[in-house]
Amino acid sequence: MIEFEGVTKQYEQSLALDGLTLTIPDNGLFVLVGPSGSGKTTTVKMINRLIEPTSGTIKIDGQPINQMDLQTLRLNIGYVLQNIALFPHLTIEENITIQLEVLKWTKADRQKRARELLEMVHLDPDQYASRYPSELSGGQQQRIGIIRALATSPKVILMDEPFSALDPVTRTQLQDLVLSLQKQLHNTIVFVTHDMKEALRLGDEIAVMRQGSIQQVGTAKAIFNQPKNEFVREFFDIERQQASLTVQDLLAADLGTVVNNQPTTITSSATLAELAQQLVDHPDGGVVATDGQEQRQLTMTDLTTLIAKRGL
């Protein structure tokens, strides 16, 4: 369990955290969500002491982290960044096992662990272990960033907006991967995002932040359906609007390419979330829909175009 007790962070010109009190339970996926400048990243960086609080106490399993050896603390906390920060001059295997080398694992054991982790994220060790980061796609690099954080089997994983720079399809695939890994390994994952859709999709529990303080903590369903204040309600309004859109809205906007004699793969009444999943499942082509008059092949570009047109 991770506990924040009255934690404040004061910079010269601004108050980043204002008496934050928060409990993050074990063995779940806990999401910190809020607009830029709300204190999300400051909060997560305090857990591994990349940022020290001005006042207050942070505990892991009842022990104040400022009383722990710093290297030991960080070796027991995985950290996944938005910019991945793989070492370009090291192979993928060496990137994955860099902390294991610090822990004096033998080369054979490091190689074995790297292969296990690569297989866990569906990357063939024989193909990828000896490659360099520049030879991988952005999504593949982020998979390496994730398993590097898992190398020491840490109890806690911190993920600071890891997917915000990725395209929608890759982002959804990696969200699925994180959900799968958490269920398999039972780590405590603290995930930072400014994207309410991502928060709702991933979080066992969600904390909504604003100006350095917590506005609401709860399950996705509770926060979405019972927002505690106007800020939380407005923050999730865009997601509510998106949830009400259907494939018919895409067809009515004259999006997609007209096709003939193609099997219909989704109905016009399907939600955009259902369409997005279909598009993820058909990465090499579009999804065919019909409004009863004509058939149109829809792509991820059509989906994002509608969202942009509606200002969502």
N, C-alpha and C positions, 0 to 999 in steps of 0.2 A: 504494500500500500504506500502511495506517495501522498504526503500531507503538506499543504501550505497553510501556515498559521500566521495571519496578520502580516503578510509579506508586502513590503513597499520597496520600490526602486525609484529613487529621485536622481535625475540628471540635473545639470546646471539650469537648463532652460525648460525642463518639462518633468512631469510626474508620469513615469511609464507604468507603474503598478501602484494601486492605492489600497493598501491593507487587504491584499488578496488572501482569502481563506477558502480552501478547496481540498477535497479528498478525491484521489484517483484510485479506484479499486484495482485489485490484482486481476490478472488473467482476462483482460478485456481490451477492447479497442475504444479508447477515449479520445474524443475529438475536441480541440479548441478551435472555435470558428468566430470570425468577426471581421470588421473592415480593417483596412490598413491603419496602423497606429493604435490598435486596440490593446496591445500588450501580449499577443499570442506568442510571438517568437521570444520575447523577453522571458515569458513564463517557462517555455520549454527549455531554453538555454540555462535557466537557473537549476534545472534538475541535474545537469552534469557539470555545473559550476563554471560554465563559460561566461556567465554573468553572475556576479555576487549581489545579493539583496542589500539595500540600505538598512533595512530593519526587518524583523520577523524571522521565522524559523521554517526550514524545509526538512522533512524527515522521509526516509525510506525505511519501511518496516520498523518504525518507531525510533530510529537512530538519526539524530541531526546530521545532515550531510557535511556540514562544516567541521565535524569531528572525524570524518573519514579521511583516509589517505587518498589524495586526489587521483593518483594514477590508478589505484585499485578501483575507485569509484567509476572512472571513465572506462576502464577495461571491462567493467560489468554492465555498461550501458551502451547499447548500439545506437548509432546516430546516422540518419540518412538525410542528406541535404538536397535542396533543389538543384544546385549546380553539380551534384554528384561528386566532383573533386577526386576522380580517379587519377592515379599517378601515371602520366603518359609514357614514361620510360620503363614502367614495370609491366610484365605480362598480366593477363587476367588472373591467372593463378596466384601470382605474387601480390596483386592488389587485394584479392580476397583474403589472403592469409597473413597480411602484414602485421596484424595484432598478435597472431599466433607465434610469429617469429620473436616478438617482444617477450612473449611468455615462454620462450625457449622450447617450443615444440620441435620435434625432429622434422627433417625435410620430408621423410616418408609419411609421417602423420599429417603434415600440412598438405601434402599432395592429396592424400586420401580425403581430408576434410573438404578441400576445394572441389573435388569430384562429386562428393555427396551433395554439396550445396548447388553446384551447377545443374545437377540432375533434378534437384528440387524445384528449380525454376525453368525446367524444360530446355536447357541449353546443353548440347552434347559436349561432355568434357574433352573428348578426342578432337573436336573441332574448335573449341573456344579457349581451352586452358592456356595454350601457348600464344594466343593472339594478343594484340595490344589494343588499348581503348579506342584509338582512332579507326580501327577496323570494324567497330561495332556501330549499330544504329543507336539513336538516342534512347529508344525503349530498351534495347539490350544493355546499354550502359547503366540505365537506371536499375535493371534487374541485378547487375553486378553490385551496384551501390547497396541494394537491399541485402543481398546475401553476405556482403562484406560485414554489414552490421550484425549479421547472425553468426558470424564465424566462431565467436567465443561462447555461444549459447547463452547470451545475456538474458536476464529476467525482464529487463526493460529495454524497449526500443523507442527512440525519439525520431519522429519523421516531420521535418520542417518544410511544408509545402513541396513535397518531392515531385509532384506530377504537374505542377502549374504551367510548365513550359512545353508540355507534350500535346500532340494532336488528340482530338476527342477519342478516336478508336484506341490508340495506344494507352491513353489515360484510363479508359474503362477496363482494358485488359489488365493493367497493373493494379487497379483497385481490386479486381477479382483475385489477383495473385496475393495481395496483402490479406484479404479476407480469408483465403484458403490457408495461408501460412499461419495466421493467428489461430485458426481453429485446430491446425495440426500441432503447433508448438506450444500454444497456451501462454505466449508471452503477454506482458502488459505493453501495449502500444499506445503512445501519446502522439497524436497526429494533428498537425497544424494546417489549417486551410482557411482561405477567405471565401471559398466556394460553398454556398449553402447546399447545393445538390450533392457535392462530394461528402459533406458532413452528414447529411441525411442517409446517404447510401452506406457509409462505413461505420458510423458510430454506434456502439452499444450504448454509450452515454455521450452526450454533447454538452459542452459548456459554451454559452454565447457570451462573448466579451465586448466591452465598449469602454474606451478611455481608461483602461487599466483596472477595470472591475468586472465582476461576473454579473451578468444580467439574468441568466437562467441556466440551470443544470437539470438535465433529464434525458429521457429516451427521445429518439427521433419523433416517435408518434406523439408523445406528450408535448414537445416543444412546437411541433408543426400544428397540432390541433388546439393546444391551450397555451398560447404565448402569454407570458406574465405581464408584459408591458408593451407599449406602442412601438418601441425600438425593435423588439424581437419580432413583433407582428410585421412591421414594415420590412425588416431584413429578409424575411422568408416569403414576402408577397410575390417576388419574382418567381420563386419556385412554385407557388400556388397557381400563378398564371400559366406557367409552363405545363403544370400537371393537368390543366383543363383543356389544353390543345390536343387535337387528334390529327391523324393522317389526312382527314378530310380538309383540314385547314391548309395543309401543304398543296393538295390538289386544287383547292379553291384559289390559291395564290398563283396558280399556273406554273408551279415548280415541277421539276422532273421532266423526263424525256418520254414522249409518246412511243409506245411499242405495240406490236400486234401479235396476237396468238401466243402470248407468253402466259405461263401458269401464274395465277395470282398467289402471292406469298404472304400478303398481309391485308387486312380489311381496312376500309376507310374509317371505321370507328375506333381503330386501335389508337392507343395513346402514343405520344412522341417517345416516351420512355421505352415502350414496346418496340417501336420502330428503331430506336437507337440500338437496342439489343440485337434485333434482326440484322442491322447493318454491321455490327461487330461480328456476328456469326457468318456474314457473307462479305469478307474483306475484299474479295476479288471482283465484286460486281455490286449492282444495286439491288433493291428490293422492289418487286412489282406490286402496285396497288391499283385498285379500280374504284371509281365512284358510280359504277353501273353504266357509264356512257363510254368511257375510254380507259385504256390501261396506261399507266405511267411508271417508268422505272425511276425510283428515288435513290439518291445517294446521300452521304453524310454532308456534302456541300449544300444540298437542298435543305437539309434539316437545319444547318447553321444559318443559312440565308433567311429562313423563316424567323428564327429566333432573333436575328439581327433586325429584321424588318419590324418586328413587334416591339423592339427595344427592350428585350428581356435579358 
